[in-house]
Amino acid sequence: MKKIVMLLVLSSFFIGVLAIEGCTQMPTEKQSISDIRPQISFKTSDSKLHTARVILDGLDMGAVENYFEGSAALRILSGTHVLSLALGDRIVFDEKFYIGDGVNRTFIVK
């Protein structure tokens, strides 16, 4: 009789432990990295300037129309940069500027 009682106590203990373990959930952790690189975009009312080439620090980054304000932006490193816009073989915009982390700057080109 003692063995049966002991067996019942032990089996109920293990069932209780299994029930508790089955109900627990391991803690989860979500990590993400925010992209705080500065970004630049352009605003122009002259449709001829949409095809102007964006030249940042001597590198051709594509057409102005790829970086319109409100739809897309060019992410760059923080620091001082030289920005030029070339339309054909002529420079229509040229500016040296500083931009810091987390800053979004729109250049208005006329």
C-alpha positions in Angstrom: 0.0 0.0 0.0 2.8 2.3 0.9 4.4 1.7 -2.5 1.1 2.5 -4.3 0.7 5.8 -2.4 4.4 6.7 -3.1 4.0 5.9 -6.7 0.8 8.0 -7.0 2.6 11.0 -5.2 5.6 10.7 -7.5 3.5 10.4 -10.6 1.3 13.3 -9.7 4.5 15.4 -9.0 6.0 14.6 -12.4 2.7 15.3 -14.2 2.5 18.6 -12.4 6.1 19.4 -13.4 5.4 18.5 -17.0 2.2 20.6 -17.0 4.0 23.6 -15.7 6.9 23.2 -18.1 4.5 22.8 -21.0 2.7 26.1 -20.2 5.8 28.3 -20.0 7.2 30.2 -22.9 10.8 31.1 -23.3 11.3 34.9 -23.2 11.8 36.4 -26.7 13.9 39.3 -27.6 13.5 41.4 -30.7 16.3 43.6 -31.9 16.4 46.0 -34.7 18.8 48.6 -35.9 17.6 52.0 -37.0 19.2 53.6 -40.0 20.1 57.1 -39.0 22.2 57.9 -42.0 21.4 61.3 -43.4 19.5 61.4 -46.6 19.0 64.0 -49.4 16.2 64.5 -51.9 15.3 67.0 -54.5 12.4 69.3 -55.4 12.0 71.0 -58.8 9.2 72.4 -60.9 11.2 72.3 -64.1 10.6 69.0 -65.8 13.9 69.4 -67.8 15.8 69.0 -64.6 14.3 65.6 -63.9 16.9 63.9 -66.0 19.8 65.9 -64.6 22.5 63.6 -63.1 23.2 63.7 -59.4 27.0 63.8 -58.8 27.9 63.5 -55.1 31.6 63.8 -54.3 32.5 63.1 -57.9 30.3 59.9 -58.2 27.3 59.7 -60.5 24.4 58.6 -58.3 21.7 58.6 -61.0 19.0 61.0 -62.2 17.3 63.6 -60.0 13.9 61.9 -60.7 15.1 58.9 -58.7 15.3 61.1 -55.5 12.2 63.3 -55.5 11.1 64.6 -52.1 8.3 62.5 -50.6 8.9 59.4 -52.7 12.6 58.5 -52.4 15.9 59.8 -50.9 19.6 59.2 -51.3 21.2 57.9 -48.1 24.7 59.2 -47.6 27.3 59.2 -44.8 27.3 62.1 -42.4 30.0 64.8 -43.1 30.8 67.3 -45.7 29.9 66.6 -49.3 30.1 68.3 -52.7 26.8 68.0 -54.7 26.5 68.8 -58.3 23.7 68.4 -60.8 24.8 68.0 -64.4 22.4 68.4 -67.3 24.2 67.2 -70.4 27.6 68.7 -70.3 26.6 71.7 -68.1 26.5 72.0 -64.3 23.1 73.4 -63.2 23.7 73.1 -59.5 26.8 73.0 -57.4 27.0 73.2 -53.6 29.2 72.1 -50.7 27.3 71.2 -47.6 27.5 69.4 -44.2 24.9 66.9 -43.1 24.7 65.0 -39.8 23.1 61.8 -38.7 19.3 61.6 -38.7 19.0 64.7 -41.0 16.8 64.7 -44.1 17.6 67.6 -46.5 15.7 68.6 -49.6 17.5 70.6 -52.2 15.3 72.9 -54.3 16.6 73.1 -57.8 15.4 75.9 -60.1 
